């Protein structure tokens, strides 16, 4: 039996290993739909993360600071992927999440222009 402790100190028990998404769904359909990830024992993970032992879990949604960071991080990777699809010779350099968004630097033979969009 796996015991998951939620932020309000309530506990949920599952007969076997369980994902963040499954715990969210057990709480409610709305939370399952809104879940972007989880914080398991203090570590940010995605919704497919499998908890195989008793754990503390906070479900992360877009309303949480961690949720906004997850969205920005994922969007930065999506931007890098799109640029590589459109400009295969472009080199992806750095693309961190920052306080009010994210950015990506690319090395390419010419600057990108609005027409490239």
Backbone atoms as SQL, in Angstrom:
CREATE TABLE atoms (id INTEGER PRIMARY KEY, chain TEXT, resi INTEGER, resn TEXT, atom TEXT, x REAL, y REAL, z REAL);
INSERT INTO atoms VALUES
  (1, 'A', 1, 'UNK', 'N', 0.851, -1.176, 0.000),
  (2, 'A', 1, 'UNK', 'CA', 0.000, 0.000, 0.000),
  (3, 'A', 1, 'UNK', 'C', 0.899, 1.243, 0.000),
  (4, 'A', 2, 'UNK', 'N', 0.595, 2.189, -0.898),
  (5, 'A', 2, 'UNK', 'CA', 1.336, 3.447, -0.993),
  (6, 'A', 2, 'UNK', 'C', 0.476, 4.546, -0.373),
  (7, 'A', 3, 'UNK', 'N', 1.072, 5.314, 0.533),
  (8, 'A', 3, 'UNK', 'CA', 0.349, 6.410, 1.179),
  (9, 'A', 3, 'UNK', 'C', 0.901, 7.738, 0.665),
  (10, 'A', 4, 'UNK', 'N', 0.004, 8.568, 0.135),
  (11, 'A', 4, 'UNK', 'CA', 0.365, 9.884, -0.387),
  (12, 'A', 4, 'UNK', 'C', -0.210, 10.936, 0.553),
  (13, 'A', 5, 'UNK', 'N', 0.673, 11.790, 1.070),
  (14, 'A', 5, 'UNK', 'CA', 0.260, 12.864, 1.969),
  (15, 'A', 5, 'UNK', 'C', 0.196, 14.160, 1.175),
  (16, 'A', 6, 'UNK', 'N', -0.947, 14.821, 1.236),
  (17, 'A', 6, 'UNK', 'CA', -1.188, 16.062, 0.506),
  (18, 'A', 6, 'UNK', 'C', -0.861, 17.268, 1.385),
  (19, 'A', 7, 'UNK', 'N', -0.752, 18.467, 0.800),
  (20, 'A', 7, 'UNK', 'CA', -0.365, 19.654, 1.571),
  (21, 'A', 7, 'UNK', 'C', -1.259, 19.963, 2.770),
  (22, 'A', 8, 'UNK', 'N', -2.538, 19.595, 2.712),
  (23, 'A', 8, 'UNK', 'CA', -3.437, 19.852, 3.842),
  (24, 'A', 8, 'UNK', 'C', -3.340, 18.761, 4.909),
  (25, 'A', 9, 'UNK', 'N', -2.342, 17.883, 4.775),
  (26, 'A', 9, 'UNK', 'CA', -2.065, 16.766, 5.694),
  (27, 'A', 9, 'UNK', 'C', -3.029, 15.596, 5.520),
  (28, 'A', 10, 'UNK', 'N', -3.967, 15.695, 4.580),
  (29, 'A', 10, 'UNK', 'CA', -4.820, 14.534, 4.315),
  (30, 'A', 10, 'UNK', 'C', -3.984, 13.473, 3.605),
  (31, 'A', 11, 'UNK', 'N', -4.427, 12.240, 3.734),
  (32, 'A', 11, 'UNK', 'CA', -3.680, 11.120, 3.165),
  (33, 'A', 11, 'UNK', 'C', -4.581, 10.326, 2.229),
  (34, 'A', 12, 'UNK', 'N', -3.984, 9.827, 1.165),
  (35, 'A', 12, 'UNK', 'CA', -4.680, 8.946, 0.223),
  (36, 'A', 12, 'UNK', 'C', -3.854, 7.685, 0.091),
  (37, 'A', 13, 'UNK', 'N', -4.536, 6.558, 0.065),
  (38, 'A', 13, 'UNK', 'CA', -3.837, 5.281, -0.058),
  (39, 'A', 13, 'UNK', 'C', -4.159, 4.639, -1.398),
  (40, 'A', 14, 'UNK', 'N', -3.133, 4.026, -1.972),
  (41, 'A', 14, 'UNK', 'CA', -3.252, 3.357, -3.260),
  (42, 'A', 14, 'UNK', 'C', -2.636, 1.970, -3.136),
  (43, 'A', 15, 'UNK', 'N', -3.216, 0.973, -3.811),
  (44, 'A', 15, 'UNK', 'CA', -2.742, -0.401, -3.665),
  (45, 'A', 15, 'UNK', 'C', -1.375, -0.657, -4.296),
  (46, 'A', 16, 'UNK', 'N', -0.967, 0.233, -5.199),
  (47, 'A', 16, 'UNK', 'CA', 0.319, 0.046, -5.880),
  (48, 'A', 16, 'UNK', 'C', 0.871, 1.407, -6.270),
  (49, 'A', 17, 'UNK', 'N', 2.032, 1.409, -6.921),
  (50, 'A', 17, 'UNK', 'CA', 2.648, 2.656, -7.370),
  (51, 'A', 17, 'UNK', 'C', 1.622, 3.487, -8.146),
  (52, 'A', 18, 'UNK', 'N', 1.720, 4.798, -8.011),
  (53, 'A', 18, 'UNK', 'CA', 0.710, 5.699, -8.572),
  (54, 'A', 18, 'UNK', 'C', 1.397, 6.939, -9.149),
  (55, 'A', 19, 'UNK', 'N', 0.853, 7.457, -10.249),
  (56, 'A', 19, 'UNK', 'CA', 1.417, 8.666, -10.849),
  (57, 'A', 19, 'UNK', 'C', 0.781, 9.913, -10.239),
  (58, 'A', 20, 'UNK', 'N', 1.442, 11.038, -10.457),
  (59, 'A', 20, 'UNK', 'CA', 0.891, 12.323, -10.030),
  (60, 'A', 20, 'UNK', 'C', -0.475, 12.525, -10.683),
  (61, 'A', 21, 'UNK', 'N', -0.591, 12.201, -11.962),
  (62, 'A', 21, 'UNK', 'CA', -1.861, 12.358, -12.680),
  (63, 'A', 21, 'UNK', 'C', -2.963, 11.507, -12.062),
  (64, 'A', 22, 'UNK', 'N', -2.635, 10.297, -11.660),
  (65, 'A', 22, 'UNK', 'CA', -3.637, 9.418, -11.050),
  (66, 'A', 22, 'UNK', 'C', -4.099, 9.944, -9.701),
  (67, 'A', 23, 'UNK', 'N', -3.179, 10.499, -8.924),
  (68, 'A', 23, 'UNK', 'CA', -3.576, 11.086, -7.641),
  (69, 'A', 23, 'UNK', 'C', -4.480, 12.289, -7.895),
  (70, 'A', 24, 'UNK', 'N', -4.094, 13.138, -8.841),
  (71, 'A', 24, 'UNK', 'CA', -4.922, 14.304, -9.166),
  (72, 'A', 24, 'UNK', 'C', -6.325, 13.862, -9.581),
  (73, 'A', 25, 'UNK', 'N', -6.419, 12.830, -10.409),
  (74, 'A', 25, 'UNK', 'CA', -7.725, 12.327, -10.863),
  (75, 'A', 25, 'UNK', 'C', -8.542, 11.765, -9.711),
  (76, 'A', 26, 'UNK', 'N', -7.860, 11.173, -8.727),
  (77, 'A', 26, 'UNK', 'CA', -8.583, 10.619, -7.578),
  (78, 'A', 26, 'UNK', 'C', -9.180, 11.721, -6.705),
  (79, 'A', 27, 'UNK', 'N', -8.620, 12.921, -6.807),
  (80, 'A', 27, 'UNK', 'CA', -9.128, 14.059, -6.047),
  (81, 'A', 27, 'UNK', 'C', -10.297, 14.702, -6.790),
  (82, 'A', 28, 'UNK', 'N', -10.167, 14.812, -8.110),
  (83, 'A', 28, 'UNK', 'CA', -11.255, 15.397, -8.891),
  (84, 'A', 28, 'UNK', 'C', -10.879, 15.590, -10.341),
  (85, 'A', 29, 'UNK', 'N', -11.879, 15.562, -11.209),
  (86, 'A', 29, 'UNK', 'CA', -11.648, 15.705, -12.650),
  (87, 'A', 29, 'UNK', 'C', -11.074, 17.073, -12.996),
  (88, 'A', 30, 'UNK', 'N', -11.526, 18.114, -12.294),
  (89, 'A', 30, 'UNK', 'CA', -11.016, 19.460, -12.552),
  (90, 'A', 30, 'UNK', 'C', -9.538, 19.571, -12.242),
  (91, 'A', 31, 'UNK', 'N', -9.129, 18.992, -11.120),
  (92, 'A', 31, 'UNK', 'CA', -7.716, 19.022, -10.755),
  (93, 'A', 31, 'UNK', 'C', -6.900, 18.184, -11.728),
  (94, 'A', 32, 'UNK', 'N', -7.431, 17.057, -12.136),
  (95, 'A', 32, 'UNK', 'CA', -6.722, 16.206, -13.099),
  (96, 'A', 32, 'UNK', 'C', -6.457, 16.969, -14.393),
  (97, 'A', 33, 'UNK', 'N', -7.436, 17.736, -14.832),
  (98, 'A', 33, 'UNK', 'CA', -7.288, 18.506, -16.070),
  (99, 'A', 33, 'UNK', 'C', -6.312, 19.664, -15.893),
  (100, 'A', 34, 'UNK', 'N', -6.301, 20.277, -14.718),
  (101, 'A', 34, 'UNK', 'CA', -5.458, 21.447, -14.463),
  (102, 'A', 34, 'UNK', 'C', -4.022, 21.091, -14.089),
  (103, 'A', 35, 'UNK', 'N', -3.777, 19.853, -13.704),
  (104, 'A', 35, 'UNK', 'CA', -2.450, 19.456, -13.218),
  (105, 'A', 35, 'UNK', 'C', -1.395, 19.582, -14.315),
  (106, 'A', 36, 'UNK', 'N', -0.309, 20.278, -13.978),
  (107, 'A', 36, 'UNK', 'CA', 0.833, 20.413, -14.883),
  (108, 'A', 36, 'UNK', 'C', 1.991, 19.538, -14.437),
  (109, 'A', 37, 'UNK', 'N', 2.004, 19.211, -13.175),
  (110, 'A', 37, 'UNK', 'CA', 3.086, 18.436, -12.590),
  (111, 'A', 37, 'UNK', 'C', 2.812, 18.256, -11.119),
  (112, 'A', 38, 'UNK', 'N', 3.846, 17.909, -10.400),
  (113, 'A', 38, 'UNK', 'CA', 3.714, 17.740, -8.965),
  (114, 'A', 38, 'UNK', 'C', 5.016, 18.058, -8.277),
  (115, 'A', 39, 'UNK', 'N', 4.938, 18.239, -6.983),
  (116, 'A', 39, 'UNK', 'CA', 6.139, 18.383, -6.168),
  (117, 'A', 39, 'UNK', 'C', 6.115, 17.200, -5.214),
  (118, 'A', 40, 'UNK', 'N', 6.990, 16.231, -5.475),
  (119, 'A', 40, 'UNK', 'CA', 7.051, 15.000, -4.692),
  (120, 'A', 40, 'UNK', 'C', 8.252, 15.090, -3.762),
  (121, 'A', 41, 'UNK', 'N', 7.964, 15.099, -2.475),
  (122, 'A', 41, 'UNK', 'CA', 9.019, 15.214, -1.466),
  (123, 'A', 41, 'UNK', 'C', 9.969, 16.372, -1.795),
  (124, 'A', 42, 'UNK', 'N', 9.379, 17.484, -2.266),
  (125, 'A', 42, 'UNK', 'CA', 10.146, 18.696, -2.536),
  (126, 'A', 42, 'UNK', 'C', 10.735, 18.798, -3.927),
  (127, 'A', 43, 'UNK', 'N', 10.619, 17.762, -4.740),
  (128, 'A', 43, 'UNK', 'CA', 11.197, 17.756, -6.093),
  (129, 'A', 43, 'UNK', 'C', 10.085, 17.939, -7.125),
  (130, 'A', 44, 'UNK', 'N', 10.255, 18.898, -8.048),
  (131, 'A', 44, 'UNK', 'CA', 9.270, 19.136, -9.101),
  (132, 'A', 44, 'UNK', 'C', 9.397, 18.032, -10.154),
  (133, 'A', 45, 'UNK', 'N', 8.249, 17.422, -10.478),
  (134, 'A', 45, 'UNK', 'CA', 8.204, 16.308, -11.434),
  (135, 'A', 45, 'UNK', 'C', 7.029, 16.506, -12.386),
  (136, 'A', 46, 'UNK', 'N', 6.997, 15.732, -13.480),
  (137, 'A', 46, 'UNK', 'CA', 5.856, 15.830, -14.392),
  (138, 'A', 46, 'UNK', 'C', 4.729, 14.914, -13.926),
  (139, 'A', 47, 'UNK', 'N', 3.597, 15.001, -14.609),
  (140, 'A', 47, 'UNK', 'CA', 2.414, 14.261, -14.156),
  (141, 'A', 47, 'UNK', 'C', 2.534, 12.753, -14.334),
  (142, 'A', 48, 'UNK', 'N', 3.479, 12.309, -15.142),
  (143, 'A', 48, 'UNK', 'CA', 3.660, 10.863, -15.335),
  (144, 'A', 48, 'UNK', 'C', 4.607, 10.251, -14.305),
  (145, 'A', 49, 'UNK', 'N', 5.134, 11.080, -13.410),
  (146, 'A', 49, 'UNK', 'CA', 6.070, 10.581, -12.393),
  (147, 'A', 49, 'UNK', 'C', 5.385, 9.522, -11.532),
  (148, 'A', 50, 'UNK', 'N', 6.049, 8.398, -11.378),
  (149, 'A', 50, 'UNK', 'CA', 5.502, 7.264, -10.639),
  (150, 'A', 50, 'UNK', 'C', 6.044, 7.256, -9.210),
  (151, 'A', 51, 'UNK', 'N', 5.150, 7.349, -8.255),
  (152, 'A', 51, 'UNK', 'CA', 5.530, 7.278, -6.838),
  (153, 'A', 51, 'UNK', 'C', 5.408, 5.824, -6.399),
  (154, 'A', 52, 'UNK', 'N', 6.531, 5.246, -6.013),
  (155, 'A', 52, 'UNK', 'CA', 6.573, 3.827, -5.662),
  (156, 'A', 52, 'UNK', 'C', 6.673, 3.593, -4.163),
  (157, 'A', 53, 'UNK', 'N', 6.726, 4.691, -3.414),
  (158, 'A', 53, 'UNK', 'CA', 6.793, 4.584, -1.953),
  (159, 'A', 53, 'UNK', 'C', 5.974, 5.724, -1.355),
  (160, 'A', 54, 'UNK', 'N', 5.754, 5.663, -0.056),
  (161, 'A', 54, 'UNK', 'CA', 5.031, 6.734, 0.628),
  (162, 'A', 54, 'UNK', 'C', 5.703, 8.066, 0.307),
  (163, 'A', 55, 'UNK', 'N', 4.900, 9.067, -0.032),
  (164, 'A', 55, 'UNK', 'CA', 5.439, 10.353, -0.474),
  (165, 'A', 55, 'UNK', 'C', 4.541, 11.495, -0.040),
  (166, 'A', 56, 'UNK', 'N', 5.134, 12.685, 0.000),
  (167, 'A', 56, 'UNK', 'CA', 4.384, 13.926, 0.160),
  (168, 'A', 56, 'UNK', 'C', 4.228, 14.509, -1.237),
  (169, 'A', 57, 'UNK', 'N', 3.008, 14.901, -1.591),
  (170, 'A', 57, 'UNK', 'CA', 2.728, 15.390, -2.941),
  (171, 'A', 57, 'UNK', 'C', 1.919, 16.672, -2.901),
  (172, 'A', 58, 'UNK', 'N', 2.367, 17.650, -3.672),
  (173, 'A', 58, 'UNK', 'CA', 1.580, 18.849, -3.965),
  (174, 'A', 58, 'UNK', 'C', 1.356, 18.850, -5.473),
  (175, 'A', 59, 'UNK', 'N', 0.108, 18.916, -5.894),
  (176, 'A', 59, 'UNK', 'CA', -0.218, 18.983, -7.317),
  (177, 'A', 59, 'UNK', 'C', 0.047, 20.412, -7.791),
  (178, 'A', 60, 'UNK', 'N', 0.769, 20.564, -8.890),
  (179, 'A', 60, 'UNK', 'CA', 1.100, 21.884, -9.432),
  (180, 'A', 60, 'UNK', 'C', 0.144, 22.214, -10.579),
  (181, 'A', 61, 'UNK', 'N', -0.459, 23.411, -10.495),
  (182, 'A', 61, 'UNK', 'CA', -1.321, 23.917, -11.572),
  (183, 'A', 61, 'UNK', 'C', -0.765, 25.261, -12.046),
  (184, 'A', 62, 'UNK', 'N', -1.381, 25.837, -13.055),
  (185, 'A', 62, 'UNK', 'CA', -0.936, 27.127, -13.585),
  (186, 'A', 62, 'UNK', 'C', -1.064, 28.246, -12.555),
  (187, 'A', 63, 'UNK', 'N', -1.846, 28.036, -11.507),
  (188, 'A', 63, 'UNK', 'CA', -2.021, 29.052, -10.467),
  (189, 'A', 63, 'UNK', 'C', -0.828, 29.125, -9.516),
  (190, 'A', 64, 'UNK', 'N', 0.033, 28.117, -9.555),
  (191, 'A', 64, 'UNK', 'CA', 1.182, 28.049, -8.650),
  (192, 'A', 64, 'UNK', 'C', 2.424, 28.648, -9.301),
  (193, 'A', 65, 'UNK', 'N', 3.325, 29.198, -8.481),
  (194, 'A', 65, 'UNK', 'CA', 4.590, 29.726, -9.006),
  (195, 'A', 65, 'UNK', 'C', 5.360, 28.636, -9.747),
  (196, 'A', 66, 'UNK', 'N', 5.377, 27.431, -9.196),
  (197, 'A', 66, 'UNK', 'CA', 6.056, 26.323, -9.878),
  (198, 'A', 66, 'UNK', 'C', 5.371, 26.001, -11.202),
  (199, 'A', 67, 'UNK', 'N', 4.065, 26.194, -11.268),
  (200, 'A', 67, 'UNK', 'CA', 3.326, 25.938, -12.503),
  (201, 'A', 67, 'UNK', 'C', 3.732, 26.894, -13.602),
  (202, 'A', 68, 'UNK', 'N', 3.861, 28.159, -13.262),
  (203, 'A', 68, 'UNK', 'CA', 4.292, 29.146, -14.246),
  (204, 'A', 68, 'UNK', 'C', 5.697, 28.821, -14.736),
  (205, 'A', 69, 'UNK', 'N', 6.561, 28.406, -13.840),
  (206, 'A', 69, 'UNK', 'CA', 7.922, 28.037, -14.246),
  (207, 'A', 69, 'UNK', 'C', 7.904, 26.814, -15.165),
  (208, 'A', 70, 'UNK', 'N', 7.065, 25.829, -14.866),
  (209, 'A', 70, 'UNK', 'CA', 6.940, 24.656, -15.740),
  (210, 'A', 70, 'UNK', 'C', 6.464, 25.060, -17.135),
  (211, 'A', 71, 'UNK', 'N', 5.478, 25.940, -17.193),
  (212, 'A', 71, 'UNK', 'CA', 4.967, 26.403, -18.489),
  (213, 'A', 71, 'UNK', 'C', 6.064, 27.117, -19.264),
  (214, 'A', 72, 'UNK', 'N', 6.777, 28.003, -18.599),
  (215, 'A', 72, 'UNK', 'CA', 7.845, 28.747, -19.268),
  (216, 'A', 72, 'UNK', 'C', 8.957, 27.814, -19.735),
  (217, 'A', 73, 'UNK', 'N', 9.331, 26.867, -18.906),
  (218, 'A', 73, 'UNK', 'CA', 10.391, 25.919, -19.257),
  (219, 'A', 73, 'UNK', 'C', 9.981, 25.101, -20.484),
  (220, 'A', 74, 'UNK', 'N', 8.772, 24.582, -20.470),
  (221, 'A', 74, 'UNK', 'CA', 8.280, 23.782, -21.598),
  (222, 'A', 74, 'UNK', 'C', 8.182, 24.619, -22.868),
  (223, 'A', 75, 'UNK', 'N', 7.723, 25.857, -22.724),
  (224, 'A', 75, 'UNK', 'CA', 7.584, 26.738, -23.878),
  (225, 'A', 75, 'UNK', 'C', 8.945, 27.082, -24.471),
  (226, 'A', 76, 'UNK', 'N', 9.938, 27.266, -23.619),
  (227, 'A', 76, 'UNK', 'CA', 11.291, 27.530, -24.114),
  (228, 'A', 76, 'UNK', 'C', 11.791, 26.357, -24.956),
  (229, 'A', 77, 'UNK', 'N', 11.564, 25.136, -24.484),
  (230, 'A', 77, 'UNK', 'CA', 11.982, 23.963, -25.261),
  (231, 'A', 77, 'UNK', 'C', 11.206, 23.861, -26.571),
  (232, 'A', 78, 'UNK', 'N', 9.935, 24.198, -26.543),
  (233, 'A', 78, 'UNK', 'CA', 9.124, 24.177, -27.757),
  (234, 'A', 78, 'UNK', 'C', 9.647, 25.193, -28.770),
  (235, 'A', 79, 'UNK', 'N', 10.036, 26.366, -28.290),
  (236, 'A', 79, 'UNK', 'CA', 10.621, 27.379, -29.166),
  (237, 'A', 79, 'UNK', 'C', 11.891, 26.843, -29.819),
  (238, 'A', 80, 'UNK', 'N', 12.768, 26.241, -29.029),
  (239, 'A', 80, 'UNK', 'CA', 14.017, 25.693, -29.574),
  (240, 'A', 80, 'UNK', 'C', 13.728, 24.624, -30.624),
  (241, 'A', 81, 'UNK', 'N', 12.760, 23.772, -30.350),
  (242, 'A', 81, 'UNK', 'CA', 12.389, 22.724, -31.304),
  (243, 'A', 81, 'UNK', 'C', 11.884, 23.339, -32.609),
  (244, 'A', 82, 'UNK', 'N', 11.024, 24.341, -32.499),
  (245, 'A', 82, 'UNK', 'CA', 10.464, 24.981, -33.695),
  (246, 'A', 82, 'UNK', 'C', 11.553, 25.649, -34.526),
  (247, 'A', 83, 'UNK', 'N', 12.472, 26.340, -33.870),
  (248, 'A', 83, 'UNK', 'CA', 13.561, 26.995, -34.601),
  (249, 'A', 83, 'UNK', 'C', 14.409, 25.953, -35.325),
  (250, 'A', 84, 'UNK', 'N', 14.714, 24.842, -34.662),
  (251, 'A', 84, 'UNK', 'CA', 15.511, 23.785, -35.305),
  (252, 'A', 84, 'UNK', 'C', 14.761, 23.158, -36.483),
  (253, 'A', 85, 'UNK', 'N', 13.443, 23.056, -36.393),
  (254, 'A', 85, 'UNK', 'CA', 12.659, 22.524, -37.510),
  (255, 'A', 85, 'UNK', 'C', 12.714, 23.475, -38.710),
  (256, 'A', 86, 'UNK', 'N', 12.607, 24.771, -38.452),
  (257, 'A', 86, 'UNK', 'CA', 12.592, 25.763, -39.527),
  (258, 'A', 86, 'UNK', 'C', 13.983, 26.105, -40.041),
  (259, 'A', 87, 'UNK', 'N', 14.957, 26.054, -39.138),
  (260, 'A', 87, 'UNK', 'CA', 16.333, 26.433, -39.475),
  (261, 'A', 87, 'UNK', 'C', 17.283, 25.359, -38.942),
  (262, 'A', 88, 'UNK', 'N', 17.410, 24.239, -39.654),
  (263, 'A', 88, 'UNK', 'CA', 18.197, 23.109, -39.146),
  (264, 'A', 88, 'UNK', 'C', 19.653, 23.444, -38.829),
  (265, 'A', 89, 'UNK', 'N', 20.198, 24.469, -39.490),
  (266, 'A', 89, 'UNK', 'CA', 21.594, 24.832, -39.239),
  (267, 'A', 89, 'UNK', 'C', 21.766, 25.721, -38.008),
  (268, 'A', 90, 'UNK', 'N', 20.677, 26.194, -37.443),
  (269, 'A', 90, 'UNK', 'CA', 20.768, 27.045, -36.250),
  (270, 'A', 90, 'UNK', 'C', 21.281, 26.221, -35.075),
  (271, 'A', 91, 'UNK', 'N', 22.156, 26.835, -34.298),
  (272, 'A', 91, 'UNK', 'CA', 22.657, 26.179, -33.091),
  (273, 'A', 91, 'UNK', 'C', 21.904, 26.725, -31.889),
  (274, 'A', 92, 'UNK', 'N', 21.352, 25.829, -31.106),
  (275, 'A', 92, 'UNK', 'CA', 20.671, 26.203, -29.873),
  (276, 'A', 92, 'UNK', 'C', 21.755, 26.409, -28.826),
  (277, 'A', 93, 'UNK', 'N', 21.768, 27.566, -28.176),
  (278, 'A', 93, 'UNK', 'CA', 22.808, 27.815, -27.178),
  (279, 'A', 93, 'UNK', 'C', 22.246, 27.736, -25.764),
  (280, 'A', 94, 'UNK', 'N', 21.565, 28.772, -25.322),
  (281, 'A', 94, 'UNK', 'CA', 21.061, 28.793, -23.945),
  (282, 'A', 94, 'UNK', 'C', 19.629, 29.312, -23.949),
  (283, 'A', 95, 'UNK', 'N', 18.810, 28.781, -23.060),
  (284, 'A', 95, 'UNK', 'CA', 17.412, 29.202, -23.021),
  (285, 'A', 95, 'UNK', 'C', 16.798, 29.049, -21.655),
  (286, 'A', 96, 'UNK', 'N', 17.181, 29.890, -20.725),
  (287, 'A', 96, 'UNK', 'CA', 16.649, 29.744, -19.364),
  (288, 'A', 96, 'UNK', 'C', 15.304, 30.430, -19.140),
  (289, 'A', 97, 'UNK', 'N', 14.651, 29.977, -18.099),
  (290, 'A', 97, 'UNK', 'CA', 13.483, 30.673, -17.566),
  (291, 'A', 97, 'UNK', 'C', 14.020, 31.823, -16.724),
  (292, 'A', 98, 'UNK', 'N', 13.420, 32.991, -16.889),
  (293, 'A', 98, 'UNK', 'CA', 13.816, 34.150, -16.094),
  (294, 'A', 98, 'UNK', 'C', 12.604, 34.661, -15.323),
  (295, 'A', 99, 'UNK', 'N', 12.801, 35.691, -14.535),
  (296, 'A', 99, 'UNK', 'CA', 11.762, 36.173, -13.623),
  (297, 'A', 99, 'UNK', 'C', 10.429, 36.477, -14.305),
  (298, 'A', 100, 'UNK', 'N', 10.482, 37.075, -15.483),
  (299, 'A', 100, 'UNK', 'CA', 9.230, 37.466, -16.135),
  (300, 'A', 100, 'UNK', 'C', 9.040, 36.805, -17.503),
  (301, 'A', 101, 'UNK', 'N', 9.575, 35.604, -17.677),
  (302, 'A', 101, 'UNK', 'CA', 9.394, 34.897, -18.945),
  (303, 'A', 101, 'UNK', 'C', 10.510, 33.904, -19.198),
  (304, 'A', 102, 'UNK', 'N', 10.986, 33.891, -20.417),
  (305, 'A', 102, 'UNK', 'CA', 12.094, 33.027, -20.810),
  (306, 'A', 102, 'UNK', 'C', 12.704, 33.610, -22.072),
  (307, 'A', 103, 'UNK', 'N', 13.885, 33.129, -22.433),
  (308, 'A', 103, 'UNK', 'CA', 14.476, 33.502, -23.712),
  (309, 'A', 103, 'UNK', 'C', 15.328, 32.352, -24.204),
  (310, 'A', 104, 'UNK', 'N', 15.682, 32.419, -25.458),
  (311, 'A', 104, 'UNK', 'CA', 16.600, 31.446, -26.048),
  (312, 'A', 104, 'UNK', 'C', 17.552, 32.197, -26.943),
  (313, 'A', 105, 'UNK', 'N', 18.818, 31.875, -26.853),
  (314, 'A', 105, 'UNK', 'CA', 19.818, 32.397, -27.776),
  (315, 'A', 105, 'UNK', 'C', 20.119, 31.318, -28.804),
  (316, 'A', 106, 'UNK', 'N', 20.244, 31.754, -30.049),
  (317, 'A', 106, 'UNK', 'CA', 20.580, 30.847, -31.140),
  (318, 'A', 106, 'UNK', 'C', 21.767, 31.421, -31.896),
  (319, 'A', 107, 'UNK', 'N', 22.643, 30.548, -32.357),
  (320, 'A', 107, 'UNK', 'CA', 23.725, 30.955, -33.249),
  (321, 'A', 107, 'UNK', 'C', 23.285, 30.581, -34.665),
  (322, 'A', 108, 'UNK', 'N', 23.210, 31.602, -35.532),
  (323, 'A', 108, 'UNK', 'CA', 22.767, 31.360, -36.900),
  (324, 'A', 108, 'UNK', 'C', 23.490, 32.339, -37.811),
  (325, 'A', 109, 'UNK', 'N', 23.549, 32.036, -39.087),
  (326, 'A', 109, 'UNK', 'CA', 24.333, 32.832, -40.037),
  (327, 'A', 109, 'UNK', 'C', 23.789, 34.245, -40.249),
  (328, 'A', 110, 'UNK', 'N', 22.557, 34.492, -39.844),
  (329, 'A', 110, 'UNK', 'CA', 21.969, 35.826, -39.976),
  (330, 'A', 110, 'UNK', 'C', 20.967, 36.020, -38.837),
  (331, 'A', 111, 'UNK', 'N', 20.618, 37.269, -38.557),
  (332, 'A', 111, 'UNK', 'CA', 19.597, 37.494, -37.521),
  (333, 'A', 111, 'UNK', 'C', 18.227, 36.993, -37.992),
  (334, 'A', 112, 'UNK', 'N', 17.407, 36.573, -37.069),
  (335, 'A', 112, 'UNK', 'CA', 16.026, 36.230, -37.393),
  (336, 'A', 112, 'UNK', 'C', 15.246, 37.534, -37.575),
  (337, 'A', 113, 'UNK', 'N', 14.268, 37.505, -38.462),
  (338, 'A', 113, 'UNK', 'CA', 13.487, 38.707, -38.769),
  (339, 'A', 113, 'UNK', 'C', 12.005, 38.429, -38.535),
  (340, 'A', 114, 'UNK', 'N', 11.181, 39.473, -38.479),
  (341, 'A', 114, 'UNK', 'CA', 9.735, 39.254, -38.345),
  (342, 'A', 114, 'UNK', 'C', 9.170, 38.389, -39.479),
  (343, 'A', 115, 'UNK', 'N', 9.754, 38.470, -40.655),
  (344, 'A', 115, 'UNK', 'CA', 9.293, 37.651, -41.781),
  (345, 'A', 115, 'UNK', 'C', 9.523, 36.162, -41.518),
  (346, 'A', 116, 'UNK', 'N', 10.497, 35.840, -40.692),
  (347, 'A', 116, 'UNK', 'CA', 10.777, 34.438, -40.356),
  (348, 'A', 116, 'UNK', 'C', 9.648, 33.832, -39.526),
  (349, 'A', 117, 'UNK', 'N', 8.897, 34.691, -38.861),
  (350, 'A', 117, 'UNK', 'CA', 7.814, 34.194, -38.022),
  (351, 'A', 117, 'UNK', 'C', 6.700, 33.650, -38.875);
